[in-house]
């Protein structure tokens, strides 16, 4: 999204498989930690980041890793 949250700036991937889409989303979050990234299925928002860098336990909770 742009700075105002209005327009898509870059489409990173288009995949059918949910697990692959989720892995791609998390990889994008790692690659661009300060960027607002949204995982969508059509118009439905599945997950999003607010461009916040997570560290330690917060990062593990956010990614679902133990």
C-alpha positions in Angstrom: 0.0 0.0 0.0 1.1 3.6 -0.4 1.7 5.9 2.5 -2.0 6.7 2.8 -3.0 3.0 2.6 -4.9 3.6 -0.5 -3.3 1.9 -3.4 -1.3 -1.3 -4.0 2.3 -0.4 -4.7 3.6 -3.9 -5.6 1.9 -7.2 -6.1 4.4 -9.7 -4.6 2.8 -13.1 -5.6 -0.3 -14.7 -6.7 -0.7 -18.3 -5.4 -3.7 -20.7 -5.1 -2.4 -22.7 -2.1 -3.1 -21.2 1.3 0.1 -22.6 3.0 2.3 -21.3 0.2 0.5 -17.9 0.3 1.1 -17.7 4.1 4.7 -18.7 3.7 5.2 -16.1 1.0 3.5 -13.5 3.2 5.8 -14.2 6.1 8.9 -14.2 3.9 7.9 -10.8 2.6 7.4 -9.6 6.1 11.0 -10.7 6.9 12.4 -9.2 3.7 10.6 -5.8 4.2 10.0 -5.5 7.9 8.9 -1.8 7.9 6.5 -2.1 5.0 2.7 -2.5 5.3 2.0 -5.9 3.8 -1.4 -7.5 3.3 -2.3 -11.1 2.5 -5.7 -11.2 0.7 -8.0 -13.6 -1.0 -9.8 -11.4 -3.5 -11.2 -8.5 -1.4 -11.0 -10.5 1.8 -8.0 -9.5 4.0 -6.5 -12.6 5.7 -3.5 -11.1 7.5 -1.6 -7.8 7.5 1.3 -6.1 9.1 1.6 -2.5 10.1 5.2 -2.2 9.2 6.3 -2.9 12.8 9.6 -4.6 13.5 9.0 -7.5 15.9 11.7 -9.0 18.1 12.0 -12.1 20.3 8.9 -13.5 21.8 6.6 -11.1 19.9 8.0 -12.2 16.6 7.5 -15.9 17.6 3.9 -15.3 18.6 3.2 -13.3 15.4 4.6 -16.1 13.1 3.1 -18.9 15.1 6.6 -20.5 15.7 7.5 -21.9 19.1 
